[in-house]
Amino acid sequence: MGVFFKWQGEVVWDPSPRLARLFLAQVRALENAVELQSGIGEVVADEVELNPLLLRPFVSALMNELDSEMSNTTKTLLAGPFSISHGILLACEPGSTSPMSGDTERLARRGRLLVSGQSRVGPIYEGLID
């Protein structure tokens, strides 16, 4: 049984309980780091309510951090939660788009695929060059 991330009564993502807990812990840490609420609620009876009005600026803040001149280590820590958060935002608001750099766009595309369950994707670090 999974955890159901819901928007307007519809399930937009249903990860395992372990994956949901890990993702939520990362989101809570990033909420503190960027000083914004994510719009991703707490688990209540195996459900998480979503608020795209809060999620959109949270995803934008993560995207701005990824596109900044910060260290590659920090970008690596942001990459997974950004991907999933962006995928969740697109599941809630399919027409929601923002201009992105190449790496950020690749991460966003990856999140869309992971949340939708349409495709298996390789490791996040695949194709990265040091």
VOMIRO-638212 format. One record per atom (N, C-alpha, C): atom name; residue in three letters; z, y, x; residue number from 1. Coordinates in Angstrom, 2 decimals. Layout:
# residues N
PT atom rest      c3      c2      c1  nr
PT   CA  ALA       Z       Y       X NUM
...
# end
This chain:
# residues 130
PT atom rest      c3      c2      c1  nr
PT    N  MET    0.00   -1.18    0.84   1
PT   CA  MET    0.00    0.00    0.00   1
PT    C  MET    0.00    1.24    0.89   1
PT    N  GLY   -0.77    2.24    0.51   2
PT   CA  GLY   -0.88    3.44    1.30   2
PT    C  GLY   -0.11    4.61    0.72   2
PT    N  VAL   -0.30    5.74    1.35   3
PT   CA  VAL    0.23    7.00    0.87   3
PT    C  VAL   -0.96    7.79    0.34   3
PT    N  PHE   -0.83    8.34   -0.85   4
PT   CA  PHE   -1.94    9.00   -1.51   4
PT    C  PHE   -1.83   10.52   -1.37   4
PT    N  PHE   -2.77   11.11   -0.63   5
PT   CA  PHE   -2.86   12.56   -0.49   5
PT    C  PHE   -3.72   13.03   -1.66   5
PT    N  LYS   -3.13   13.86   -2.54   6
PT   CA  LYS   -3.79   14.19   -3.80   6
PT    C  LYS   -4.00   15.68   -3.98   6
PT    N  TRP   -5.13   15.99   -4.61   7
PT   CA  TRP   -5.46   17.34   -5.02   7
PT    C  TRP   -5.96   17.27   -6.45   7
PT    N  GLN   -5.32   17.99   -7.35   8
PT   CA  GLN   -5.65   18.02   -8.77   8
PT    C  GLN   -5.73   16.61   -9.37   8
PT    N  GLY   -4.78   15.78   -9.00   9
PT   CA  GLY   -4.70   14.43   -9.55   9
PT    C  GLY   -5.64   13.41   -8.92   9
PT    N  GLU   -6.50   13.84   -8.03  10
PT   CA  GLU   -7.46   12.94   -7.38  10
PT    C  GLU   -6.99   12.60   -5.97  10
PT    N  VAL   -7.14   11.35   -5.58  11
PT   CA  VAL   -6.80   10.92   -4.23  11
PT    C  VAL   -7.93   11.33   -3.30  11
PT    N  VAL   -7.60   12.11   -2.26  12
PT   CA  VAL   -8.62   12.53   -1.29  12
PT    C  VAL   -8.49   11.77    0.03  12
PT    N  TRP   -7.33   11.15    0.26  13
PT   CA  TRP   -7.13   10.35    1.47  13
PT    C  TRP   -5.98    9.39    1.20  13
PT    N  ASP   -6.11    8.16    1.68  14
PT   CA  ASP   -5.06    7.17    1.46  14
PT    C  ASP   -4.77    6.34    2.72  14
PT    N  PRO   -4.16    6.98    3.71  15
PT   CA  PRO   -3.82    6.26    4.94  15
PT    C  PRO   -2.64    5.31    4.73  15
PT    N  SER   -2.41    4.47    5.72  16
PT   CA  SER   -1.23    3.61    5.70  16
PT    C  SER    0.02    4.47    5.78  16
PT    N  PRO    1.16    3.95    5.35  17
PT   CA  PRO    2.40    4.73    5.46  17
PT    C  PRO    2.70    5.17    6.89  17
PT    N  ARG    2.46    4.30    7.86  18
PT   CA  ARG    2.72    4.66    9.26  18
PT    C  ARG    1.84    5.81    9.72  18
PT    N  LEU    0.55    5.73    9.41  19
PT   CA  LEU   -0.37    6.79    9.79  19
PT    C  LEU   -0.03    8.10    9.07  19
PT    N  ALA    0.34    8.01    7.80  20
PT   CA  ALA    0.73    9.22    7.05  20
PT    C  ALA    1.94    9.88    7.68  20
PT    N  ARG    2.96    9.10    8.06  21
PT   CA  ARG    4.16    9.66    8.68  21
PT    C  ARG    3.82   10.34   10.00  21
PT    N  LEU    3.00    9.71   10.82  22
PT   CA  LEU    2.59   10.27   12.10  22
PT    C  LEU    1.82   11.58   11.89  22
PT    N  PHE    0.86   11.57   10.99  23
PT   CA  PHE    0.08   12.77   10.71  23
PT    C  PHE    0.98   13.90   10.21  23
PT    N  LEU    1.87   13.61    9.28  24
PT   CA  LEU    2.75   14.64    8.73  24
PT    C  LEU    3.69   15.22    9.79  24
PT    N  ALA    4.16   14.37   10.70  25
PT   CA  ALA    5.02   14.87   11.79  25
PT    C  ALA    4.24   15.83   12.67  25
PT    N  GLN    2.98   15.50   12.96  26
PT   CA  GLN    2.14   16.40   13.76  26
PT    C  GLN    1.87   17.71   13.02  26
PT    N  VAL    1.60   17.62   11.73  27
PT   CA  VAL    1.34   18.82   10.94  27
PT    C  VAL    2.57   19.72   10.93  27
PT    N  ARG    3.76   19.15   10.76  28
PT   CA  ARG    4.98   19.97   10.73  28
PT    C  ARG    5.18   20.68   12.06  28
PT    N  ALA    4.91   20.00   13.15  29
PT   CA  ALA    5.03   20.63   14.47  29
PT    C  ALA    4.02   21.78   14.61  29
PT    N  LEU    2.81   21.57   14.13  30
PT   CA  LEU    1.78   22.61   14.23  30
PT    C  LEU    2.04   23.77   13.28  30
PT    N  GLU    2.66   23.51   12.13  31
PT   CA  GLU    3.05   24.61   11.25  31
PT    C  GLU    3.96   25.58   12.01  31
PT    N  ASN    4.90   25.02   12.75  32
PT   CA  ASN    5.80   25.86   13.56  32
PT    C  ASN    5.04   26.58   14.65  32
PT    N  ALA    4.11   25.89   15.29  33
PT   CA  ALA    3.39   26.48   16.42  33
PT    C  ALA    2.50   27.64   15.99  33
PT    N  VAL    1.82   27.50   14.85  34
PT   CA  VAL    0.90   28.57   14.40  34
PT    C  VAL    1.55   29.48   13.36  34
PT    N  GLU    2.79   29.18   13.01  35
PT   CA  GLU    3.59   29.98   12.08  35
PT    C  GLU    2.90   30.16   10.73  35
PT    N  LEU    2.35   29.05   10.21  36
PT   CA  LEU    1.72   29.03    8.89  36
PT    C  LEU    2.09   27.73    8.19  36
PT    N  GLN    2.20   27.80    6.87  37
PT   CA  GLN    2.35   26.57    6.09  37
PT    C  GLN    1.00   25.88    6.02  37
PT    N  SER    1.01   24.56    6.00  38
PT   CA  SER   -0.24   23.81    6.01  38
PT    C  SER   -0.81   23.55    4.62  38
PT    N  GLY    0.02   23.61    3.60  39
PT   CA  GLY   -0.44   23.22    2.27  39
PT    C  GLY   -0.43   21.71    2.08  39
PT    N  ILE    0.13   21.00    3.04  40
PT   CA  ILE    0.25   19.54    2.95  40
PT    C  ILE    1.72   19.25    2.70  40
PT    N  GLY    2.01   18.73    1.50  41
PT   CA  GLY    3.38   18.53    1.07  41
PT    C  GLY    4.07   17.36    1.75  41
PT    N  GLU    5.28   17.08    1.29  42
PT   CA  GLU    6.06   15.95    1.77  42
PT    C  GLU    5.70   14.70    0.97  42
PT    N  VAL    6.02   13.53    1.50  43
PT   CA  VAL    5.81   12.28    0.78  43
PT    C  VAL    6.88   12.15   -0.30  43
PT    N  VAL    6.43   12.03   -1.54  44
PT   CA  VAL    7.32   11.79   -2.67  44
PT    C  VAL    6.72   10.64   -3.48  44
PT    N  ALA    7.44    9.53   -3.53  45
PT   CA  ALA    6.96    8.34   -4.25  45
PT    C  ALA    5.55    7.95   -3.80  45
PT    N  ASP    5.35    7.89   -2.49  46
PT   CA  ASP    4.08    7.50   -1.87  46
PT    C  ASP    2.92    8.44   -2.18  46
PT    N  GLU    3.22    9.69   -2.52  47
PT   CA  GLU    2.19   10.68   -2.77  47
PT    C  GLU    2.48   11.97   -2.02  47
PT    N  VAL    1.41   12.65   -1.60  48
PT   CA  VAL    1.50   13.94   -0.93  48
PT    C  VAL    0.60   14.90   -1.69  48
PT    N  GLU    1.18   15.97   -2.20  49
PT   CA  GLU    0.39   16.99   -2.90  49
PT    C  GLU   -0.23   17.95   -1.89  49
PT    N  LEU   -1.45   18.35   -2.16  50
PT   CA  LEU   -2.20   19.24   -1.28  50
PT    C  LEU   -2.43   20.59   -1.95  50
PT    N  ASN   -2.42   21.64   -1.15  51
PT   CA  ASN   -2.70   22.99   -1.64  51
PT    C  ASN   -3.76   23.60   -0.73  51
PT    N  PRO   -5.04   23.53   -1.12  52
PT   CA  PRO   -6.11   24.08   -0.28  52
PT    C  PRO   -5.99   25.57    0.00  52
PT    N  LEU   -5.31   26.32   -0.88  53
PT   CA  LEU   -5.15   27.75   -0.63  53
PT    C  LEU   -4.32   28.00    0.63  53
PT    N  LEU   -3.39   27.10    0.92  54
PT   CA  LEU   -2.61   27.18    2.16  54
PT    C  LEU   -3.28   26.41    3.29  54
PT    N  LEU   -3.96   25.33    2.95  55
PT   CA  LEU   -4.59   24.48    3.96  55
PT    C  LEU   -5.71   25.21    4.69  55
PT    N  ARG   -6.50   25.99    3.95  56
PT   CA  ARG   -7.65   26.68    4.56  56
PT    C  ARG   -7.24   27.58    5.73  56
PT    N  PRO   -6.24   28.49    5.58  57
PT   CA  PRO   -5.85   29.32    6.73  57
PT    C  PRO   -5.20   28.51    7.85  57
PT    N  PHE   -4.52   27.42    7.50  58
PT   CA  PHE   -3.92   26.55    8.52  58
PT    C  PHE   -5.02   25.92    9.38  58
PT    N  VAL   -6.05   25.38    8.73  59
PT   CA  VAL   -7.18   24.78    9.45  59
PT    C  VAL   -7.89   25.84   10.28  59
PT    N  SER   -8.05   27.03    9.73  60
PT   CA  SER   -8.70   28.12   10.49  60
PT    C  SER   -7.89   28.48   11.73  60
PT    N  ALA   -6.57   28.51   11.60  61
PT   CA  ALA   -5.72   28.82   12.76  61
PT    C  ALA   -5.87   27.75   13.83  61
PT    N  LEU   -5.91   26.48   13.44  62
PT   CA  LEU   -6.11   25.41   14.42  62
PT    C  LEU   -7.48   25.53   15.07  62
PT    N  MET   -8.49   25.85   14.27  63
PT   CA  MET   -9.84   26.02   14.81  63
PT    C  MET   -9.88   27.16   15.82  63
PT    N  ASN   -9.21   28.27   15.52  64
PT   CA  ASN   -9.17   29.39   16.46  64
PT    C  ASN   -8.48   28.99   17.76  64
PT    N  GLU   -7.41   28.22   17.66  65
PT   CA  GLU   -6.72   27.73   18.86  65
PT    C  GLU   -7.65   26.84   19.68  65
PT    N  LEU   -8.37   25.95   19.02  66
PT   CA  LEU   -9.28   25.05   19.73  66
PT    C  LEU  -10.42   25.81   20.40  66
PT    N  ASP  -10.87   26.89   19.78  67
PT   CA  ASP  -11.98   27.68   20.33  67
PT    C  ASP  -11.52   28.70   21.36  67
PT    N  SER  -10.21   28.81   21.58  68
PT   CA  SER   -9.68   29.79   22.52  68
PT    C  SER   -9.75   29.24   23.96  68
PT    N  GLU   -9.22   30.01   24.87  69
PT   CA  GLU   -9.23   29.65   26.29  69
PT    C  GLU   -7.99   28.86   26.71  69
PT    N  MET   -7.30   28.23   25.77  70
PT   CA  MET   -6.09   27.48   26.11  70
PT    C  MET   -6.42   26.24   26.93  70
PT    N  SER   -5.40   25.62   27.45  71
PT   CA  SER   -5.60   24.46   28.32  71
PT    C  SER   -6.19   23.27   27.56  71
PT    N  ASN   -6.89   22.43   28.29  72
PT   CA  ASN   -7.46   21.22   27.69  72
PT    C  ASN   -6.38   20.28   27.18  72
PT    N  THR   -5.21   20.29   27.81  73
PT   CA  THR   -4.11   19.45   27.35  73
PT    C  THR   -3.68   19.87   25.95  73
PT    N  THR   -3.52   21.16   25.74  74
PT   CA  THR   -3.13   21.67   24.43  74
PT    C  THR   -4.21   21.38   23.40  74
PT    N  LYS   -5.45   21.57   23.77  75
PT   CA  LYS   -6.56   21.27   22.85  75
PT    C  LYS   -6.56   19.80   22.46  75
PT    N  THR   -6.24   18.93   23.39  76
PT   CA  THR   -6.18   17.50   23.09  76
PT    C  THR   -5.10   17.21   22.06  76
PT    N  LEU   -3.95   17.88   22.18  77
PT   CA  LEU   -2.86   17.69   21.22  77
PT    C  LEU   -3.23   18.20   19.83  77
PT    N  LEU   -4.08   19.22   19.74  78
PT   CA  LEU   -4.50   19.79   18.47  78
PT    C  LEU   -5.64   19.02   17.81  78
PT    N  ALA   -6.43   18.32   18.61  79
PT   CA  ALA   -7.69   17.74   18.13  79
PT    C  ALA   -7.53   16.79   16.94  79
PT    N  GLY   -6.64   15.83   17.02  80
PT   CA  GLY   -6.48   14.86   15.94  80
PT    C  GLY   -6.01   15.48   14.64  80
PT    N  PRO   -4.89   16.23   14.67  81
PT   CA  PRO   -4.45   16.86   13.42  81
PT    C  PRO   -5.48   17.83   12.84  81
PT    N  PHE   -6.21   18.55   13.70  82
PT   CA  PHE   -7.28   19.43   13.20  82
PT    C  PHE   -8.34   18.61   12.48  82
PT    N  SER   -8.79   17.52   13.10  83
PT   CA  SER   -9.84   16.70   12.51  83
PT    C  SER   -9.46   16.22   11.11  83
PT    N  ILE   -8.28   15.63   11.00  84
PT   CA  ILE   -7.84   15.10    9.71  84
PT    C  ILE   -7.62   16.23    8.71  84
PT    N  SER   -6.97   17.31    9.12  85
PT   CA  SER   -6.72   18.44    8.21  85
PT    C  SER   -8.04   19.01    7.70  85
PT    N  HIS   -9.01   19.14    8.58  86
PT   CA  HIS  -10.32   19.65    8.17  86
PT    C  HIS  -10.99   18.68    7.19  86
PT    N  GLY  -10.90   17.39    7.48  87
PT   CA  GLY  -11.47   16.39    6.56  87
PT    C  GLY  -10.81   16.45    5.19  87
PT    N  ILE   -9.50   16.64    5.15  88
PT   CA  ILE   -8.78   16.76    3.88  88
PT    C  ILE   -9.24   18.02    3.14  88
PT    N  LEU   -9.37   19.13    3.87  89
PT   CA  LEU   -9.83   20.38    3.24  89
PT    C  LEU  -11.21   20.19    2.62  89
PT    N  LEU  -12.12   19.55    3.34  90
PT   CA  LEU  -13.47   19.31    2.80  90
PT    C  LEU  -13.44   18.38    1.59  90
PT    N  ALA  -12.51   17.43    1.57  91
PT   CA  ALA  -12.40   16.54    0.41  91
PT    C  ALA  -11.91   17.32   -0.81  91
PT    N  CYS  -11.06   18.32   -0.60  92
PT   CA  CYS  -10.56   19.16   -1.69  92
PT    C  CYS  -11.60   20.20   -2.11  92
PT    N  GLU  -12.28   20.77   -1.14  93
PT   CA  GLU  -13.25   21.84   -1.37  93
PT    C  GLU  -14.54   21.51   -0.61  93
PT    N  PRO  -15.40   20.69   -1.19  94
PT   CA  PRO  -16.60   20.21   -0.47  94
PT    C  PRO  -17.49   21.30    0.11  94
PT    N  GLY  -17.56   22.47   -0.48  95
PT   CA  GLY  -18.43   23.52    0.03  95
PT    C  GLY  -17.79   24.39    1.09  95
PT    N  SER  -16.55   24.09    1.47  96
PT   CA  SER  -15.81   24.92    2.42  96
PT    C  SER  -16.34   24.71    3.84  96
PT    N  THR  -16.89   25.76    4.43  97
PT   CA  THR  -17.40   25.66    5.79  97
PT    C  THR  -17.05   26.92    6.57  97
PT    N  SER  -17.01   26.78    7.87  98
PT   CA  SER  -16.78   27.90    8.78  98
PT    C  SER  -17.63   27.69   10.01  98
PT    N  PRO  -18.10   28.77   10.66  99
PT   CA  PRO  -18.84   28.59   11.90  99
PT    C  PRO  -17.91   28.03   12.98  99
PT    N  MET  -18.42   27.07   13.75 100
PT   CA  MET  -17.60   26.41   14.78 100
PT    C  MET  -18.40   26.23   16.05 100
PT    N  SER  -17.66   26.10   17.16 101
PT   CA  SER  -18.29   25.77   18.43 101
PT    C  SER  -18.66   24.29   18.43 101
PT    N  GLY  -19.38   23.85   19.44 102
PT   CA  GLY  -19.84   22.47   19.52 102
PT    C  GLY  -18.74   21.43   19.46 102
PT    N  ASP  -17.71   21.57   20.30 103
PT   CA  ASP  -16.62   20.58   20.31 103
PT    C  ASP  -15.82   20.61   19.02 103
PT    N  THR  -15.55   21.80   18.50 104
PT   CA  THR  -14.78   21.93   17.27 104
PT    C  THR  -15.58   21.37   16.10 104
PT    N  GLU  -16.88   21.61   16.09 105
PT   CA  GLU  -17.74   21.07   15.03 105
PT    C  GLU  -17.74   19.54   15.08 105
PT    N  ARG  -17.77   18.98   16.28 106
PT   CA  ARG  -17.74   17.52   16.42 106
PT    C  ARG  -16.42   16.96   15.89 106
PT    N  LEU  -15.31   17.64   16.19 107
PT   CA  LEU  -14.01   17.21   15.68 107
PT    C  LEU  -13.95   17.31   14.15 107
PT    N  ALA  -14.52   18.37   13.60 108
PT   CA  ALA  -14.54   18.56   12.14 108
PT    C  ALA  -15.35   17.45   11.47 108
PT    N  ARG  -16.50   17.14   12.03 109
PT   CA  ARG  -17.36   16.08   11.49 109
PT    C  ARG  -16.64   14.74   11.52 109
PT    N  ARG  -15.93   14.51   12.62 110
PT   CA  ARG  -15.15   13.29   12.78 110
PT    C  ARG  -14.07   13.17   11.71 110
PT    N  GLY  -13.38   14.29   11.44 111
PT   CA  GLY  -12.34   14.30   10.41 111
PT    C  GLY  -12.90   14.01    9.03 111
PT    N  ARG  -14.07   14.60    8.74 112
PT   CA  ARG  -14.71   14.34    7.45 112
PT    C  ARG  -14.99   12.85    7.28 112
PT    N  LEU  -15.52   12.23    8.33 113
PT   CA  LEU  -15.81   10.80    8.27 113
PT    C  LEU  -14.55    9.95    8.15 113
PT    N  LEU  -13.52   10.30    8.90 114
PT   CA  LEU  -12.27    9.53    8.85 114
PT    C  LEU  -11.60    9.62    7.49 114
PT    N  VAL  -11.53   10.81    6.93 115
PT   CA  VAL  -10.86   10.99    5.63 115
PT    C  VAL  -11.67   10.33    4.51 115
PT    N  SER  -12.99   10.44    4.58 116
PT   CA  SER  -13.84    9.88    3.52 116
PT    C  SER  -13.89    8.35    3.58 116
PT    N  GLY  -13.63    7.79    4.75 117
PT   CA  GLY  -13.73    6.35    4.91 117
PT    C  GLY  -15.15    5.84    4.91 117
PT    N  GLN  -16.12    6.75    5.03 118
PT   CA  GLN  -17.54    6.38    4.99 118
PT    C  GLN  -18.01    5.65    6.24 118
PT    N  SER  -17.32    5.88    7.33 119
PT   CA  SER  -17.84    5.35    8.60 119
PT    C  SER  -16.70    5.12    9.57 119
PT    N  ARG  -16.88    4.10   10.38 120
PT   CA  ARG  -15.95    3.90   11.49 120
PT    C  ARG  -16.43    4.77   12.64 120
PT    N  VAL  -15.49    5.37   13.33 121
PT   CA  VAL  -15.85    6.22   14.46 121
PT    C  VAL  -15.13    5.71   15.70 121
PT    N  GLY  -15.70    6.01   16.85 122
PT   CA  GLY  -15.09    5.59   18.11 122
PT    C  GLY  -13.89    6.43   18.47 122
PT    N  PRO  -13.32    6.19   19.64 123
PT   CA  PRO  -12.14    6.95   20.09 123
PT    C  PRO  -12.46    8.44   20.17 123
PT    N  ILE  -11.47    9.27   19.91 124
PT   CA  ILE  -11.64   10.72   19.90 124
PT    C  ILE  -12.07   11.24   21.28 124
PT    N  TYR  -11.67   10.53   22.34 125
PT   CA  TYR  -11.98   10.98   23.69 125
PT    C  TYR  -13.36   10.53   24.15 125
PT    N  GLU  -14.06    9.74   23.33 126
PT   CA  GLU  -15.38    9.25   23.69 126
PT    C  GLU  -16.34   10.41   23.94 126
PT    N  GLY  -17.01   10.43   25.05 127
PT   CA  GLY  -17.99   11.46   25.36 127
PT    C  GLY  -17.40   12.72   26.01 127
PT    N  LEU  -16.10   12.77   26.18 128
PT   CA  LEU  -15.50   13.94   26.81 128
PT    C  LEU  -15.69   13.86   28.33 128
PT    N  ILE  -15.93   15.00   28.93 129
PT   CA  ILE  -16.13   15.05   30.38 129
PT    C  ILE  -15.08   15.95   30.98 129
PT    N  ASP  -14.48   15.53   32.09 130
PT   CA  ASP  -13.50   16.36   32.80 130
PT    C  ASP  -14.19   17.17   33.87 130
# end
